[in-house]
Amino acid sequence: MSIPLVDLVAQYRSIRGEIDHALHAVLESGTFILGPQVKAFEEELAAYLGVRYAVGVASGTDALILTLRACGIGETDEVILPVYTFVATAGAVSQVGATPVFVDVDPRTYCLDAEQVEAAVTPRTRAIIPVHLFGHPADLAPILDVAARRRLRVIEDNAQALGAEYRGRKTGALGDAGCLSFFPSKNLGGYGDGGMVVTNDPMLADTIQKLRTHGGREKYQPEMSGFNSRLDELQAAILRVKLRHLAAWSERRRWIAGTYRTLLADIGAELPQEAPYARHVYHLYVLRTSQRDAVRDHLRSCGIASGVYYPRPLHRLAPYRRLGGGRGFPHAELAAEETVAIPLYPEMGDDQINAVVSAVRAAVAPAASPR
Ligand SMILES: *Cc1c(COP(=O)(O)O)cnc(C)c1O
C-alpha cells in the first residue's frame, strides 16, 4: 500500500459526475473569464463565510497582494506577520514594496504569537497578517485589539483554513479582509490556481475589483494602475461543486484527526492541539518529535508519505535573511526542526488510516522522556 499526503484523483472520482457536468456547461457557454460562474461562486462563498463581499482573483498570493495594495500599503510601510508560514505571505508584502516584520509563533498552534505582536509595532506599521496555519485559527481577539488601538489593518491569511472557526465564527471573516487560496491541495482546491478576497468593507471590495481588471471597471478607462488577476469560469464552476462538499470534508478531516488522537495518544510525539477558541479543519496533520527524520525514514519504508511544513522559518530564506538578523525566533526554529505532517485527507479509508497509525506507532519510540 502506498499512501500519499493528499489524493486529488480519489477526490475527483468521488464527485466525477458533478464536476464533468459543470465543466461541460462552462465549455458550452463560451464565457471563460469573470462570468456567471465566478459571480455565483463569489456570492456562495460570501454567504458561507458570512461576509458582504467576495472578489475572485488569480491566486491566494494575488489575494494578499491586491488586498495590501487596496489598503494603500507600499514603500516605507511595515507589515507584521508570523516568521513560520508559507513564503507567499511574506512575498506579497515584499511585492507591494513594504517590509515584512517577523514575529515568532505560539509553540502549540504554530500561529502568530499574539502576545508578541504589540512589541513589533512601530510608527511605520500599517497591517498585521495572522496566518491560520495548518487549518488552525490564530488567536485573533488580542490581535484585533492591538490593531484597533494602533489603527492597523488586519488581513487574515486564510489560505489553509477555509471552514475553520474562531469562537464560533468563520476565519477569514473577522479582520478587515480574508485571503483564500484555491491551490489544488488546499481544503477547497480547484484544478489550477485561484484565490479570493473576502471583506465587509465596501471600499476595499470596490478597489480590489478594479485592481484585478487593470485598474478600472470600464474598459480602457483605468482609475489606477492595476493587474490582470482573475478567477476563471472553469475554476469557479469546479469550486462551486466542491463548496457543496466542503462541510462534509471538513467533518471527515476532523473525524480522522480524532481517530489519530485516540490511537496515537500514548506515543512519544506531540499531536496537534485545538485551542479552546478554535475549530480546526486539519489542512495538515502535523506531529512534533525530536526524532523527526528517523520517523520520516520509517514512514517512507512503509510507503507512507510525509511532509515538512516548513523546513526553514522565513528569516532563514534568501530574500529575508537580512531582516531576521540577530533576533531569535526560538519557537519557529524548533518547529522547523521537529514537525512532520502525516497523511490526512477526506478520502482516506479505514485501511489507510490504520496503516498510518501502525507505521507512526512503530516509528516513534514510546513516550519515555518527556521533553
Ligand atoms: C497556499 C498559501 C498561500 C498562497 O496561495 P496560492 O494560491 O498558492 O498563491 C498563501 N499563504 C499560505 C499560508 C498558503 O498556504
The ligand as an ORCA input file, in Angstrom:
! r2SCAN-3c Opt
* xyz 0 1
  C      -1.131     28.401     -0.309
  C      -0.818     29.564      0.554
  C      -0.716     30.873      0.039
  C      -0.694     31.195     -1.414
  O      -1.727     30.723     -2.184
  P      -1.505     30.446     -3.746
  O      -2.912     30.239     -4.223
  O      -0.658     29.238     -3.875
  O      -0.886     31.656     -4.329
  C      -0.531     31.918      0.928
  N      -0.424     31.691      2.236
  C      -0.480     30.457      2.765
  C      -0.361     30.291      4.248
  C      -0.664     29.345      1.946
  O      -0.704     28.124      2.478
*
